[in-house]
């Protein structure tokens, strides 16, 4: 079965829940970008969380996540939409740091300090833009902080990636739990205890638990499932989009390409597809400027 996420309600509708198995998606990203273990974990966690955030959107809405830290990994960029289509890349895919003091992949060391930006295209004149400081670099904690301080939604975010010795992905997944207005203190304490007792989400995925089973384990089977969405990698790049990028460069730069190279070669950062525009195509673009 392919990757998918589920959406639902818990605690009598007072908690909104999302859970995902993103193993195939993260494996695709690893193969496409040849990420080392630490980079795979950082990109995979962000893509996992981005997939669930995309599921919070409607219709044609979409979002972009930018994790801009000062660590050796550089930027992490993830795009997602409401239909489960996701893509992403990391600036420096070969970063692989020693394990941290807990014997885990040092994602925090790879990400460093900086900011997380979330840009949502909601079909309005201007996109929604939210940002927060990176408080740990472990990413799940950082997005928990983002939801509380940028969207004023108390949340618990979990995301994990297990990497095999050959750099392939053993398991990846996560969940987002969001508290609705009106929840009482007893429910919050119960939720807190359940979260503390739950093993790492990546280990649950590795054991074969489905997103539904993870949520049922967390809420003692008291879950109302609302929707199930297939999650897939999909890139929106095309030759027409490449031409639009060249238009934005300006006529002088395009004429320099024609004079010096006689062509333009551009690779998509998300899927690594390569596009070549010959002299005639460049001259057509320049002639319209």
C-alpha positions in Angstrom: 0.0 0.0 0.0 1.2 3.5 -0.8 1.7 6.4 1.6 -1.4 8.0 3.0 -2.7 10.2 5.8 -5.9 10.3 7.8 -7.8 13.1 9.4 -10.2 12.8 12.3 -11.5 14.0 15.6 -10.9 12.7 19.1 -12.1 13.4 22.7 -15.7 14.0 21.6 -14.7 16.4 18.8 -12.5 18.6 21.1 -9.2 17.5 19.4 -8.4 17.5 15.7 -6.0 14.8 14.6 -3.8 13.9 11.6 -1.5 11.0 11.1 0.6 9.8 8.2 2.8 7.0 6.9 5.3 8.9 4.6 7.9 6.1 4.1 7.6 5.9 0.3 7.6 9.7 0.0 10.8 10.1 2.1 12.4 7.2 0.2 11.7 9.0 -3.1 13.2 12.2 -1.8 16.3 10.3 -0.6 16.7 8.5 -3.9 16.1 11.7 -6.0 18.5 13.9 -4.0 20.9 11.2 -2.8 20.6 12.5 0.8 22.8 11.1 3.5 21.2 9.9 6.8 21.1 13.2 8.7 19.9 15.2 5.6 17.3 12.5 5.0 15.9 12.8 8.5 15.7 16.6 8.3 14.1 16.7 4.9 11.9 13.7 5.6 10.6 15.2 8.9 9.8 18.5 7.1 8.0 16.7 4.2 6.0 14.6 6.6 4.8 17.6 8.6 4.2 19.5 5.4 2.0 16.7 4.0 -0.2 17.0 7.1 -0.3 20.8 6.9 -1.3 20.5 3.3 -4.2 18.3 4.4 -5.4 21.2 6.5 -6.0 23.2 3.3 -9.0 23.1 1.0 -9.5 22.9 -2.8 -6.7 24.5 -4.8 -4.9 25.9 -1.8 -1.2 25.1 -1.3 1.7 25.9 0.9 5.4 26.3 1.0 7.6 25.6 4.1 11.0 27.1 4.3 13.3 26.0 7.1 16.2 28.5 7.0 18.8 27.6 9.6 22.5 28.4 9.8 23.5 24.8 10.1 25.5 22.9 7.4 22.3 21.5 5.8 21.3 24.9 4.5 17.7 25.4 3.6 14.9 22.9 3.5 12.0 23.6 1.1 8.8 21.7 1.0 5.7 22.3 -1.1 2.3 20.6 -0.4 -1.3 20.9 -1.2 -4.7 19.7 0.0 -4.7 16.6 -2.3 -1.6 15.0 -0.8 0.9 16.1 -3.5 4.3 16.9 -2.0 7.7 17.8 -3.2 10.9 19.0 -1.4 14.6 19.4 -1.4 17.5 20.4 0.9 20.4 22.7 -0.1 23.2 20.4 1.1 22.0 16.7 0.8 25.3 15.1 1.7 25.4 16.5 5.3 25.8 13.6 7.7 26.8 14.5 11.2 27.9 12.1 14.0 25.1 10.9 16.2 24.0 13.2 19.0 24.4 12.5 22.8 21.2 10.4 22.7 22.6 8.2 19.9 20.1 9.7 17.4 20.7 11.4 14.1 21.8 15.0 14.8 19.0 16.9 12.9 19.3 19.9 15.3 23.0 20.2 14.5 22.4 20.0 10.8 19.6 22.6 10.8 21.1 25.1 13.3 19.5 28.3 14.4 17.3 30.6 12.2 13.6 30.7 11.2 10.8 28.7 9.8 8.6 30.4 7.2 5.2 29.1 6.1 3.6 30.7 3.0 0.0 29.6 2.2 -1.6 30.4 -1.2 -5.3 30.5 -0.2 -6.5 32.0 -3.4 -6.5 35.5 -2.0 -4.8 38.6 -3.4 -1.9 38.1 -1.0 -0.6 34.8 0.4 -0.7 34.2 4.2 2.8 34.3 5.7 3.8 33.0 9.1 7.2 32.6 10.7 8.8 31.6 14.0 12.3 31.2 15.3 13.8 27.7 15.2 13.8 26.8 18.9 15.4 23.4 18.8 16.2 22.3 15.2 14.6 18.9 15.8 11.7 20.3 13.7 8.7 18.6 15.4 9.2 20.8 18.4 9.7 23.8 16.1 6.4 23.2 14.3 4.7 22.7 17.6 6.0 26.2 18.5 4.9 27.5 15.0 1.3 26.4 15.4 1.0 27.9 18.9 2.7 31.3 18.2 1.9 31.9 14.5 -1.5 30.2 14.1 -2.6 30.4 17.8 -3.5 26.7 17.7 -2.1 24.6 20.6 -0.7 21.5 18.9 1.5 18.4 19.5 3.6 17.6 16.4 5.6 14.3 16.0 7.7 13.3 12.9 10.3 10.6 12.6 12.5 9.0 10.0 14.5 5.8 10.4 17.3 5.4 7.9 18.9 2.1 6.9 22.7 1.6 6.7 22.6 1.9 2.9 20.8 5.3 3.3 17.4 4.0 2.2 14.4 4.8 4.4 13.2 2.1 6.8 10.2 4.0 8.1 8.8 7.6 8.2 5.7 9.1 9.6 4.1 11.4 12.0 1.1 13.0 13.6 -0.4 16.4 14.5 -2.8 16.7 17.4 -4.6 20.1 17.7 -6.6 21.2 20.6 -10.0 22.9 19.9 -11.5 25.7 21.9 -13.5 24.5 24.9 -11.4 21.5 25.9 -11.3 21.0 29.6 -8.3 20.5 31.9 -8.9 16.8 32.5 -8.9 16.1 28.8 -5.6 18.0 28.4 -4.0 16.0 31.2 -5.2 12.7 29.7 -3.8 13.8 26.3 -0.5 14.7 27.9 -0.1 11.3 29.6 -1.0 9.5 26.3 1.6 11.5 24.4 4.3 10.8 27.0 3.6 7.1 27.0 3.6 6.7 23.2 6.8 5.3 21.6 8.6 7.2 18.8 6.2 7.5 15.9 8.9 6.2 13.4 9.3 3.0 15.5 5.5 2.5 15.4 5.6 2.8 11.6 8.5 0.3 11.5 6.4 -2.1 13.6 3.7 -2.0 11.0 1.1 0.2 12.7 -1.0 2.2 10.3 -1.8 5.9 10.8 -5.3 4.9 12.1 -3.8 2.4 14.6 -1.4 5.0 15.9 -4.3 7.4 16.6 -6.4 4.7 18.1 -3.5 3.7 20.4 -3.0 7.4 21.4 -6.7 7.9 22.1 -7.7 4.4 23.4 -9.7 3.7 20.2 -11.9 6.8 20.7 -11.3 8.2 17.2 -13.8 9.5 14.6 -12.0 9.2 11.2 -13.1 11.8 8.7 -11.0 11.4 5.6 -8.1 9.4 4.1 -5.8 11.0 1.6 -3.1 9.3 -0.6 0.3 11.0 -0.3 2.6 11.1 -3.3 5.6 13.0 -4.6 4.6 15.3 -7.5 6.6 18.1 -9.1 5.0 20.9 -10.9 8.0 21.9 -13.0 7.7 22.1 -16.8 9.5 23.7 -19.7 6.9 26.6 -19.7 7.8 27.3 -16.1 11.5 27.4 -17.0 10.7 29.9 -19.7 8.9 32.1 -17.2 12.0 32.0 -14.9 14.2 33.1 -17.8 11.8 36.0 -18.6 12.3 37.2 -15.0 16.0 37.3 -15.6 15.7 40.1 -18.2 16.6 40.6 -21.8 20.3 41.4 -21.2 21.0 38.1 -19.3 19.2 36.1 -21.9 21.2 37.7 -24.7 24.4 36.9 -22.8 23.3 33.2 -22.7 22.7 33.3 -26.5 26.1 34.9 -27.1 28.2 32.8 -24.7 26.5 29.4 -24.7 23.9 29.4 -27.4 21.5 27.6 -25.1 20.3 27.4 -21.5 20.3 24.3 -19.3 18.3 24.4 -16.1 17.7 21.6 -13.6 14.7 21.5 -11.3 15.8 21.6 -7.6 12.8 19.5 -6.5 12.9 16.6 -9.0 16.2 17.0 -10.7 14.6 17.0 -14.2 16.7 18.9 -16.7 15.4 21.3 -19.3 17.4 22.6 -22.3 16.3 25.7 -24.3 18.1 26.1 -27.6 19.2 29.3 -29.3 15.9 29.7 -31.2 13.8 29.4 -28.0 16.1 31.9 -26.2 15.8 34.3 -29.1 12.0 34.0 -29.0 12.0 34.9 -25.3 14.4 37.8 -25.7 12.3 39.1 -28.6 9.3 39.4 -26.4 11.1 41.5 -23.7 
